[in-house]
Amino acid sequence: MHAAVLSEIGAPPAYRTHAEPVAANDGEMVVEVLAAALHHLTRAKATGAHYSSTGALPLVPGADAVVRDPAGRLRYAALDDTKLGTFADRTVIDVRRSVVLPDGVDPVRIAAAMNPGMSSWIALRRRVAFTPGQRVLVIGATGNAGRMAVQIAKLFGAAHVIAAGRDAKRLAALPALGADETCTFDRIDRAADVDVVLDFVWGAPAADAMIPMLTARADRSAPLTWIQIGSMAGATAPIPSVALRSSRLQIVGSGIGSVPARDIIEELPGLAAAVAEGAIDVRARAVPLAEVARAWTADTDERIVLVP
Ligand SMILES: NC(=O)c1ccc[n+]([C@@H]2O[C@H](COP(=O)([O-])OP(=O)(O)OC[C@H]3O[C@@H](n4cnc5c(N)ncnc54)[C@H](OP(=O)(O)O)[C@@H]3O)[C@@H](O)[C@H]2O)c1
């Protein structure tokens, strides 16, 4: 079979022949890969930058995929740390980390959507007691995960969703997806009275936003849960201590580890159904797996989905 093989940190993977996969453990099966997206997680795992990566080389990247199982059913599968990921004609999945997909789904849309979509879906379902009618601020709303966060917050009944980003032009597209308001980072005080923040950016923009937001709150003792999800602007953020004393701010994270794998798997069918029904707009671009080296470094807003 063919696969994308990464042999050196810093260099893109190469498309070449690879040994056939073998299912060796309980619950494993060999599956045909139909569509596998190139997420930040995938790149970070492959380059050793993600907290869950092992750094072992050579490896076939790919953290998840839409696959066809031996019985002919389509499944979405998330892989644990492995040297044989989903950027291959075939791979090995643990059936317990997969869900059967509804008939007739578009593998490319599902593959593009599940990782960025799960970030806010899981955060709102598992990291905060979110209730319809609450107000949500999305920081980093112009990215794939942020755009989906705006839509998912509305799907879950948010009364008001504020989309924040650094690029006013890109923000202008978000009201069409359900954002009630948009603002650039320098006007984040306008989002003072939200109940939940979904933060994909962290770094200086998050730290700089806190005091203006908190001091503008009508009631500083009203609970505010800031959910740290991504770190596009920096892995660390200098949070002012007064932010934690002067308001009822709680900062939590959402991702692999802070939410048990079992809980994440339980949420997958709901998101897959929402995407399949067209309730969530997805930006996806299918690229042949053979073009993986070019796709690895492509500069695009769309989520690249490799198709063997
Ligand atoms: N914890 C989880 O469960 C989970 C799951 C999925 C993703 N994530 C993380 O979420 C983050 C976003 O993922 P994505 O798929 O949406 O990525 P993406 O599609 O590449 O979008 C990146 C977003 O970050 C913004 N951004 C980039 N650099 C920035 C900077 N220096 N300052 C301010 N904003 C900046 C971009 O703004 P512009 O539009 O202006 O470029 C865009 O809104 C990543 O860190 C990813 O690893 C976490």
Ligand as a Chemical Component Dictionary entry (heavy atoms), coordinates in Angstrom:
data_LIG
# 
_chem_comp.id                   LIG 
_chem_comp.type                 NON-POLYMER 
_chem_comp.pdbx_formal_charge   0 
_chem_comp.three_letter_code    LIG 
# 
loop_
_chem_comp_atom.comp_id 
_chem_comp_atom.atom_id 
_chem_comp_atom.alt_atom_id 
_chem_comp_atom.type_symbol 
_chem_comp_atom.charge 
_chem_comp_atom.model_Cartn_x 
_chem_comp_atom.model_Cartn_y 
_chem_comp_atom.model_Cartn_z 
_chem_comp_atom.pdbx_ordinal 
LIG N1  N1  N 0  -8.276 21.272 22.678 1  
LIG C1  C1  C 0  -8.946 20.769 21.658 2  
LIG O1  O1  O 0  -9.808 19.909 21.820 3  
LIG C2  C2  C 0  -8.676 21.281 20.272 4  
LIG C3  C3  C 0  -9.282 20.690 19.149 5  
LIG C4  C4  C 0  -9.081 21.274 17.885 6  
LIG C5  C5  C 0  -8.232 22.379 17.749 7  
LIG N2  N2  N 1  -7.612 22.864 18.867 8  
LIG C6  C6  C 0  -6.706 24.019 18.768 9  
LIG O2  O2  O 0  -7.465 25.179 18.445 10 
LIG C7  C7  C 0  -6.610 26.101 17.743 11 
LIG C8  C8  C 0  -7.306 26.554 16.462 12 
LIG O3  O3  O 0  -7.463 25.434 15.598 13 
LIG P1  P1  P 0  -8.113 25.634 14.147 14 
LIG O4  O4  O 0  -8.287 24.278 13.601 15 
LIG O5  O5  O -1 -9.255 26.553 14.205 16 
LIG O6  O6  O 0  -6.931 26.410 13.387 17 
LIG P2  P2  P 0  -7.031 27.392 12.133 18 
LIG O7  O7  O 0  -8.162 26.989 11.280 19 
LIG O8  O8  O 0  -5.665 27.429 11.547 20 
LIG O9  O9  O 0  -7.384 28.811 12.774 21 
LIG C9  C9  C 0  -6.450 29.503 13.547 22 
LIG C10 C10 C 0  -7.113 30.694 14.229 23 
LIG O10 O10 O 0  -6.180 31.299 15.127 24 
LIG C11 C11 C 0  -6.016 32.683 14.779 25 
LIG N3  N3  N 0  -4.623 33.058 15.015 26 
LIG C12 C12 C 0  -3.521 32.467 14.501 27 
LIG N4  N4  N 0  -2.414 33.053 14.981 28 
LIG C13 C13 C 0  -2.845 34.063 15.793 29 
LIG C14 C14 C 0  -2.171 35.037 16.584 30 
LIG N5  N5  N 0  -0.837 35.095 16.629 31 
LIG N6  N6  N 0  -2.925 35.909 17.290 32 
LIG C15 C15 C 0  -4.259 35.848 17.245 33 
LIG N7  N7  N 0  -4.957 34.945 16.521 34 
LIG C16 C16 C 0  -4.244 34.063 15.819 35 
LIG C17 C17 C 0  -6.394 32.769 13.318 36 
LIG O11 O11 O 0  -6.760 34.098 13.017 37 
LIG P3  P3  P 0  -6.763 34.690 11.515 38 
LIG O12 O12 O 0  -8.039 34.219 10.876 39 
LIG O13 O13 O 0  -6.721 36.165 11.721 40 
LIG O14 O14 O 0  -5.547 34.132 10.831 41 
LIG C18 C18 C 0  -7.570 31.781 13.285 42 
LIG O15 O15 O 0  -8.716 32.373 13.850 43 
LIG C19 C19 C 0  -5.280 25.378 17.523 44 
LIG O16 O16 O 0  -4.386 25.767 18.553 45 
LIG C20 C20 C 0  -5.655 23.914 17.685 46 
LIG O17 O17 O 0  -4.561 23.111 18.081 47 
LIG C21 C21 C 0  -7.823 22.360 20.109 48 
# 
loop_
_chem_comp_bond.comp_id 
_chem_comp_bond.atom_id_1 
_chem_comp_bond.atom_id_2 
_chem_comp_bond.value_order 
_chem_comp_bond.pdbx_ordinal 
LIG N1  C1  SING 1  
LIG C1  O1  DOUB 2  
LIG C1  C2  SING 3  
LIG C2  C3  SING 4  
LIG C2  C21 DOUB 5  
LIG C3  C4  DOUB 6  
LIG C4  C5  SING 7  
LIG C5  N2  DOUB 8  
LIG N2  C6  SING 9  
LIG N2  C21 SING 10 
LIG C6  O2  SING 11 
LIG C6  C20 SING 12 
LIG O2  C7  SING 13 
LIG C7  C8  SING 14 
LIG C7  C19 SING 15 
LIG C8  O3  SING 16 
LIG O3  P1  SING 17 
LIG P1  O4  DOUB 18 
LIG P1  O5  SING 19 
LIG P1  O6  SING 20 
LIG O6  P2  SING 21 
LIG P2  O7  DOUB 22 
LIG P2  O8  SING 23 
LIG P2  O9  SING 24 
LIG O9  C9  SING 25 
LIG C9  C10 SING 26 
LIG C10 O10 SING 27 
LIG C10 C18 SING 28 
LIG O10 C11 SING 29 
LIG C11 N3  SING 30 
LIG C11 C17 SING 31 
LIG N3  C12 SING 32 
LIG N3  C16 SING 33 
LIG C12 N4  DOUB 34 
LIG N4  C13 SING 35 
LIG C13 C14 SING 36 
LIG C13 C16 DOUB 37 
LIG C14 N5  SING 38 
LIG C14 N6  DOUB 39 
LIG N6  C15 SING 40 
LIG C15 N7  DOUB 41 
LIG N7  C16 SING 42 
LIG C17 O11 SING 43 
LIG C17 C18 SING 44 
LIG O11 P3  SING 45 
LIG P3  O12 DOUB 46 
LIG P3  O13 SING 47 
LIG P3  O14 SING 48 
LIG C18 O15 SING 49 
LIG C19 O16 SING 50 
LIG C19 C20 SING 51 
LIG C20 O17 SING 52 
# 
